[in-house]
Amino acid sequence: MLSGIDYFIVIAYIIGMLLLGLYFKKFVNSSEDYFLGGKSLPFWAIGMSIVVSDIGALDFVGVSGQAYRYGVSVGNFDWVGSVPAMLLAAFIFIPYFWRGGMYTIPEYLGRRYNKSVRTIASVTWILFFALDLGVLFWASAVLLNVLMGWPIWISILSTAGVVGLYTYFGGITAVIMTDVVQMIIMFIGGFALVFLGLHAVGGWENMVEKISTMGPEYQSHFDIIQPSDTKSPFPWTGILFGLTFVMANAYMIGNQSIVQRCLTAKNEWHAKASMIFGSALKMFIPILVLFPGLMAVVVHPDLADGDQALPMMIKSILPPGLVGLMFAAFFAGLMSSVDSLLNSTATLFTKDIYQPFIKKDADDKHYLKVGQITTLVLLIFGVATSPISSDFPGIYVAIQTFMSYFQGPLFAILLLGIFWKRTTQWGGLSALVIGIAFAVFLNVFKEHFFHIEDPFLYISWWSFLVGFVINVVVSLMTKKHSEDDLKGLVFSSKILTKNKSL
């Protein structure tokens, strides 16, 4: 159990985050302040925020568990997955979104294609984020229950209360600036565990030697590239086609909670630099989340469940004080995931659903209020739906699978929309609808098509390909957009700095 100093560190951290987040309330006077931080934030804060919101408490436990079972190949998700995608986003996509004065990615799709594409994309993300919220609350509460002995409902309500308060009042500025502190805490706690863990196993070379002699199932533990017929979920074919070409790009370029942070930058240089700085920090993430799982193979060789690797390492390696810091790092991961989901979903609903369809020409204060109320409703929805996770143990995997349904087709229409002038509104719409339907079909009948048990990387690749081909074919058969329609929306044209009305 935790010592007094650990409890003190965790509680001081939670109160500190709440006070810091509430401090930014005074900067929120308009809907632009609430959703885009008044376009005033520096690149280093945005870059740190992108990294910490992408790594939650679940990733800490899940990735170290995967490393315990399968070895270093899980690191591909950051090294091969995120970094190239973040650089592509920085140099090509982010400048277009930022200069165009966008609030959301579906808003870009609405201008480039039509309102139907905008609405389908927005509703899909809103559904995904809303479901993800409940899952995050529950999984993190279970984690805190196991590690700290806190009752599950106290964990859920305390997290929801703290994050909800500062996100409700402070908007995205509070989200990003609290994330900065959370990333620093996560890195200090994570690296402390890595260094002390390496000391406990006798250094890196000693650990590699010990694991390699543990039996045939550990022979490929240090192969970052896995063969295509591997039983692990990370064959090189899936990593290259599904992850590097599709899912990582779709996530870094098409995910509202990532891109919205870049849109808060004070100028275009800061918007680009935030992604580049974030990609540099991302290189360290596998060291934080993967190494403890590898060390646990030596320290705790007979765990029934790989997901116990990280909690067991914390309990056996860290001294009092650092344990509390590690829990604060867990909280940091959870809070930053929740606050970004809340703010992004409120932005999507207010800008893509409420403003176009429910109340078109209200004053700015009205939309600010709608954003805050949506944040509150989402928070209540997340808390209320969190127990569903206990009835469906595989729901976290299900949510990730749901992501592979729409990320492929969504990336196909983003890619063609920005690079190919000939893409038409009907090409985009049919690609999105048929691509998502095809991904669902592949998932339902996956045992007939794939030999690995969790083929989400392959599904995202094939649904991307189908969406891409359908977009091209339908676009060539339908009337093309005029040059005026495409101004500022395709790669070859000069970018509009003013909002183009829908």
Beta strands, then each sheet from edge to edge (+ up, - down):
end
